[in-house]
Amino acid sequence: MAEQRVVLAYSGGLDTTVCIRYLQTMHNLDVITLTVDCGQDDDFYEIEKRARSAGCLKHIFVDLKKEFASDFIIPSIKANGLYQNKYPLGTALARPLIASKLVEVAQEEDAPNVAHGCTGKGNDQVRFDLAIRAMDPRLKIIAPIRDMNLTRDQEMTFAKEQNIPVSDEAKKYSVDENIWGRSIEGGELENPFLEPPEDAFRFVSFHKDGIGEIEIEFRKGVPVSIDGNRTNINDLIARLTRIVGSFGVGIIDHIEDRVIGIKSREVYEAPAALAIIESHRDLEKMVLTNHELRFKAIVEESWSWLVYSGLWYDPLRVDLDKFIEETQERVNGKVKLKMHNGCLRVTGRESEYSLYKSNMSTYGGSSAFDQGLAKGFVELWGLQTIMANAIANKEVSHKQKEEGDS
Ligand code: ARG
């Protein structure tokens, strides 16, 4: 009989199912599986069945979709959270939430151990380990796949030996999904020159003609309605995923720098995240000053890096959130988007706090801008540039003169 307990973050996928058996056989532990619903389109009944047939002592399921949206996705929208300007951080945002629940359950269940199915090659191990250690450094963390340096092929063989069923998708790709997006890795995608096959995607559909138009309304930086219909954030994201994805929009395919130094080819689909960030950013450009925008861009880059690199619980993230929150006070308004054949663009925006004034920018009749003021401004703006060039030119002509004399 195993005496000690371990709480395992259990997604129901290949890695974590293999982990149940490893924790039992190699560590002689009773395994409590914890599955967290962050909006992934999974059959949680099937997942529980899988955990039980792999021999878990107890299975716990928690629906944290609301917390995920309010405490992680909304701050990321306000921060225009994109790692390397591309990846909307879907997986990175969910990890600290899952880890905090893992710690909570371990404490409730009196388990001195927690476990996750991360490999030693990715970012998720960093996110899990650091979040767990920040919340309860007494817990022992076991990561069987990393500890045993297992490859996916070895896991597959082990699963076969142990009669663990492996889905067709898992045979092809390693997938992580939640309401903010879907990450697809492995298999053919490891050739960075090869276009991802269509079967890698589930949110984005191909071969659809036609043009789609939507209007998103923001209040204090948060999207609150689509086409005038107010909805809660979870439904709004789900609706956008469907609408935007149906026009082929939402795929991200780039070379990414993992925290541990590996460059990897990453493929994501995140139609809602891309549409929301694109429109949020556009609205900010209308209401924030140039000074705010330039500084916020630096903050956004740091914020995204902290989240990506597993430092959600660093005080700096909280500090940056306070600044970001302050900037969102005036981010109210509507943004119109057009989707067509995989492309998305903003076609209009309006805000009660707009700093755009047509009587300033107009080239037409009713201008309120006094052009006479510009002349002096231009003079002073380039003062040092003009001086530096004058000095450089003087040196050149001096040299030329000397060369001519000799
Ligand atoms: N590269 C992404 C990240 O670091 C996704 C990682 C998880 N993806 C997966 N397919 N298992 O957040």
Residues whose N, C-alpha, C, O or C-beta is under 5 A from the ligand:
A	BS01	LIG	T91 A92 N123 S174 V175 D176 S183 I184 E185 E266
